Amino acid sequence: MNELSMNDMEAIDGGGFLTYILYIAIGGAIYKIITSNAGRLSIPNIISIEWR
């Protein structure tokens, strides 16, 4: 039986550790937008979102 490479194991598991961090960050951003009346969400030099 052949051993799986790390990429193959991550594909079977549904993603690597960084994928879970990304999901948590997106979930936190959505939660912040929903629970606040107005504000700003930004990741420096990448994205900036403001709502009222």
Residue pairs with C-beta under 8 A, 6 or more apart in sequence:
4 12
10 16
29 41
32 39
32 41
33 39
33 41
33 49
33 51
37 52
38 51
38 52
39 50
39 51
40 48
40 49
40 50
40 51
41 48
41 49
41 50
42 48
42 49
